[in-house]
């Protein structure tokens, strides 16, 4: 299976304390002139997964995003909260998985 390598950014999208739409966004750079592949998870679900001591996290596929979100932190226009970068780095994944996901969810693990 062909592997793809690139940059990633993990952001927290924050609307307000205990807001139900607070979530994590994972953006994968899949090509220089392409939108970012996007996966997300609500903060509630993420905390629950972390509490259960899983070695990986389950994220859902989202719509592609502008490349600016690979490096952006700050306020989002139209009163849609703010984002803060939590982690950035490089990834390796199946090219087929990130180009056109076969399922709506993926499992990821972060190296320490």
C-alpha angles and dihedrals in degrees: 000000000000114000125215123206126196147122126299137192127199114204135182112223105206125190098169143308110313091354110160093226096057107123148156121251122203114197122192122196103223099171141352097255098030130095116257118269107240134209127169145184131191114249089238092056092043092052091048091051091048091049090053087058096236117173090223140032129232116227131182125231115253136183118288116268138210116276091244090080091070088076106013127116124168144057122349118223124253094035094290096143127252139285129224125193111238101173140359134181144104130312140193120208143149108286090220091055096055098035096054116354117225091206135030093242137050133193118229136181126197119220115227 
